[in-house]
Amino acid sequence: MTRTTPSSADEIDALFRGAIRSGQLGDGERLPTVRQTAHDFSVAQATAAKAYKSLERDGLIVTRTAAGTRVAPGASRAPQVVIEHARSLAEASEDTHVSLDDTIAILRSVWPVEGTPPPV
């Protein structure tokens, strides 16, 4: 499975969100500045700032003057069983040459929606 460089605020948000939820970025760990993130991904600073605002709005990061942007307390870990299953899904997808987009689409299609029966 190939990994692409994020090029939109939503993709940057998803990248950091996944890293935070999987524990790759731990509670209190510092994120790069908006300027550095924009440079790293070759996007406008406004694009990087939009991603950070979304993460902050959802309580995953906190920004403090002079302290920078850090992972919010308690934000960094999904339950271990979820992380393990996600890793297994990623490995199985890679082994069978299923793209990331297709794997996400499959996951979305089987995700239970409140009030509806599970897919058959």
N, C-alpha and C positions, 0 to 999 in steps of 0.2 A: 504494500500500500504506500503510495507516495504522499508525502506531506507537502502542502503548499504554504507559502508565506501569506499570512492574512493581509487583505488589502482593503477591508472595510471595518467600520466600527463594530459591526455585529460579529465579524470574524475575530477581531482582537478580543472583544468581550468573551466570546466562546473559548478562545485559547486560554486566557487568564482564568476564567470561570472553571474550566476543566482542571487546570493546574492547582487551583485553590481547593476545589472539592475532592480531588484525588490525594491531596496532601503533598504534592510536589512543591507547593508554596505553603509553608506553615504559618500558623497564627503569629502575627507580629513581624513577619518577614517583609522586608522592604521591596517594593516594586520599582522598576526604573521610572525616571521622571517622564512626564508626558512628552517632553521634547525628545528624550532618548528613545522612547517607544516609537514615536513618529519617524525618527531617523532609522531605527532598526528595521522597521517594516516599510520604509519608503512611502509613507503616507503623510498627509497634512497634519499639523498639530491639532487642528480642530477635530479630525477623525479620531486620533488617539484620545483626545480629551472627552469626546462623546462616549467612547468605550469605558473610560474610567468613571464617568458620571453614572453610567448604567450599573456598573459594578458597585459603586458607592450607594446608589439608590436602593439596590438589593441587599445592602448590608454586608457585602463581601470584603470591601476595603474601606479604610478610613484615611482621609487626607488631613494632615495637620501642618500648619505653617511652621517651617524650619525643621519639622520632623519627617516630612515627605509623606509618601503614600505607602501604607502597610496593609497587610492582610488583617482583617478584623478578627478580634478574639472569637473563637468558636466557629469560624467560617471554614476552616481548612480541611475538614475530613467528612466525607460521606461515610456511612457505615462500611466496615471492612468487607462485608459480604458483597456489597454493591460494587466496590472497587475491584474485588476479585472477579466477579462476573463480567464487569466491563472489560477487564484485561483479557479474560477468556474469549469474549466476543471479538475483541480487536485481533487477537491472535488467530482465531478461526477465520475471520474475514480476510486477514492477510494471507493465510495459508491457502485459502480457496480463491484468492484474487478477486474478492468482492471489494469494491471501492468504498471509501469512507462515506461518500454521499449515499450510496446504496445501503450501506449498513445503517446509517442514521434513518433513512427512509423506512427500512424494515423495522427498526426499533419503534419509530413513530407509529407504524401501522399496527403493531401489537400492544402498544401502550394502552392500558385501560383508561377509558374516559368515564368519569363519574356518571352513573345513570344509564349506561349502555351495556349490553351484554358483551362479553369478550368475543373476539373474532373466532370463527370456526376454523 
